[in-house]
């Protein structure tokens, strides 16, 4: 397993066609230090991590979520980082429907809970039950995750065939399997942890 934080920084930096040298110069660190961070050999301080996020123009909260996570080899093999929503933020449409609850024991990595509005995952979760999301956590094939797909927020099981064939499977057969196409708008929001 590799360090998720370094891999995430490298992935975003290369997507944005930025060099380590330009980022290092902008934030006032040595290029070698940035290389060590990307390779997972060093952990940046909170201040340096925030400066890296400013330099690559992404919200830093996701990077804090990734700070101590390791990436499963499958996630690397299937290039899951192509589908992270690192430069996106969640928007809440109905502020009158927010609730708070005490964090369930053993779920201290949870970022938020979301109520299911269908029975698509009925083998594990009942309709209208809450699932808990670790925002930005690494996800690998067959994990259940929260996904954005063409304007919909879905809880589904992730399947990957080869590097470019992503499918989202419901547990309930009355719902269709979704094959994500290149023209689709698709993001991995987080991993369901309960």
C-alpha positions in Angstrom: 0.0 0.0 0.0 1.2 3.5 -0.8 0.6 6.8 1.0 -2.7 8.3 -0.2 -1.7 11.9 0.6 1.4 12.0 -1.5 -0.3 10.2 -4.4 -3.2 12.6 -4.3 -1.0 15.6 -4.4 1.0 14.2 -7.3 -2.2 13.2 -9.2 -3.7 16.7 -8.9 -0.4 18.4 -9.7 0.1 16.4 -12.9 -3.6 16.9 -13.9 -3.0 20.6 -13.6 0.3 20.5 -15.5 2.2 21.9 -12.6 5.8 21.1 -11.8 7.2 20.2 -8.4 9.7 23.0 -8.9 7.1 25.7 -9.4 5.0 24.5 -6.4 8.1 24.3 -4.2 9.2 27.8 -5.2 5.7 29.2 -4.6 5.4 27.7 -1.1 9.0 28.2 -0.1 10.2 24.6 0.3 12.9 22.5 -1.4 11.8 20.5 -4.4 13.3 17.4 -2.8 11.0 17.8 0.2 8.0 17.9 -2.1 9.3 14.8 -3.9 9.5 13.0 -0.5 5.9 14.0 0.3 4.7 12.8 -3.1 6.5 9.5 -2.7 5.1 9.0 0.8 8.5 9.2 2.5 7.6 12.4 4.5 4.4 13.9 5.9 4.1 17.6 5.5 3.2 19.8 8.4 -0.3 21.2 8.5 1.0 24.6 7.4 2.9 23.1 4.4 -0.1 21.0 3.4 -2.4 24.1 3.4 0.2 25.9 1.3 0.4 23.0 -1.2 -3.4 23.1 -1.4 -3.4 26.8 -2.0 -0.7 26.4 -4.7 -2.7 23.7 -6.6 -6.0 25.5 -5.9 -8.0 22.8 -4.1 -9.8 22.7 -0.8 -7.5 21.3 1.9 -10.2 19.4 4.0 -10.0 16.4 1.7 -6.2 16.3 2.1 -6.6 16.2 5.9 -9.0 13.3 5.4 -6.3 11.5 3.4 -3.5 12.4 5.8 -3.0 8.9 7.4 -4.8 6.7 4.8 -2.9 4.2 2.7 -4.0 3.4 -0.9 -4.9 -0.2 -1.7 -2.8 -1.6 -4.6 -6.1 -2.2 -6.5 -6.9 1.5 -6.4 -3.5 2.3 -7.9 -3.8 -0.5 -10.6 -7.2 0.8 -11.7 -6.3 4.5 -11.6 -9.0 5.5 -9.2 -7.5 8.9 -8.8 -8.8 9.9 -12.2 -12.2 10.1 -10.6 -11.7 11.9 -7.3 -13.5 15.2 -6.8 -10.7 17.0 -5.1 -11.6 20.4 -6.5 -15.3 20.1 -5.7 -17.3 21.0 -2.6 -20.6 19.5 -1.5 -23.6 21.9 -1.6 -26.6 21.5 0.6 -29.9 22.4 -1.0 -32.2 22.3 2.0 -30.7 23.8 5.1 -33.9 23.1 7.0 -33.3 19.4 6.9 -30.0 19.1 8.6 -29.6 17.0 11.7 -26.8 16.2 14.1 -26.1 13.0 16.0 -23.4 11.7 18.3 -20.7 9.9 16.3 -21.3 6.2 16.5 -18.5 4.2 18.3 -15.7 3.1 16.0 -16.6 5.5 13.2 -14.3 8.4 14.0 -13.3 8.8 10.4 -16.8 9.6 9.3 -17.3 13.0 7.6 -21.1 12.9 7.4 -24.2 10.7 7.2 -26.7 10.5 4.4 -30.1 9.0 4.4 -30.9 6.5 1.6 -34.0 7.4 -0.4 -34.4 4.1 -2.1 -33.9 0.4 -1.6 -31.1 -0.1 -4.1 -28.7 -1.5 -1.5 -31.3 -3.5 0.4 -29.1 -6.5 1.1 -27.2 -4.3 3.6 -29.1 -1.1 4.2 -32.8 -0.5 4.6 -34.6 2.2 2.7 -34.4 5.5 4.6 -31.6 4.3 6.8 -28.5 6.4 7.3 -25.1 5.4 5.9 -21.9 7.1 7.0 -19.4 8.5 4.6 -15.6 8.9 5.0 -15.2 11.8 2.6 -12.2 11.4 0.4 -11.2 7.9 1.8 -9.6 5.5 -0.6 -12.0 3.2 -2.3 -11.2 -0.1 -4.1 -13.3 -2.5 -6.2 -16.3 -4.0 -4.5 -16.3 -1.3 -1.8 -19.5 0.6 -1.3 -19.2 4.2 -1.9 -21.0 7.5 -2.4 -20.8 8.7 -6.0 -21.8 11.6 -8.2 -23.1 10.3 -11.5 -24.6 12.7 -14.1 -26.4 14.8 -11.5 -27.4 12.0 -9.2 -25.9 11.1 -5.8 -25.8 7.3 -5.5 -24.7 4.7 -3.0 -23.5 1.8 -5.0 -20.8 -0.9 -5.1 -17.8 -0.1 -7.2 -16.6 -2.5 -9.9 -13.7 -1.9 -12.2 -12.7 -4.0 -15.3 -9.4 -3.0 -16.7 -8.3 0.6 -16.2 -11.2 2.3 -18.1 -14.3 0.3 -17.3 -16.1 1.4 -14.2 -19.5 0.1 -13.1 -21.7 0.9 -10.2 -23.8 -2.0 -9.0 -26.9 -1.9 -6.7 -27.6 -4.9 -4.4 -31.2 -4.9 -5.5 -31.6 -6.4 -9.0 -34.6 -4.2 -9.8 -32.2 -1.2 -10.2 -29.9 -1.1 -13.2 -26.2 -1.5 -13.1 -24.5 1.6 -14.3 -21.5 1.5 -16.7 -19.7 4.8 -16.4 -18.8 6.2 -19.9 -16.1 8.7 -20.7 -18.6 11.4 -21.5 -20.4 10.9 -18.1 -19.8 13.3 -15.2 -18.6 11.0 -12.5 -16.9 11.5 -9.1 -16.1 9.4 -6.2 -17.3 11.3 -3.1 -16.3 8.9 -0.4 -16.4 5.4 1.1 -19.4 4.1 3.0 -18.0 2.9 6.3 -21.1 1.3 7.9 
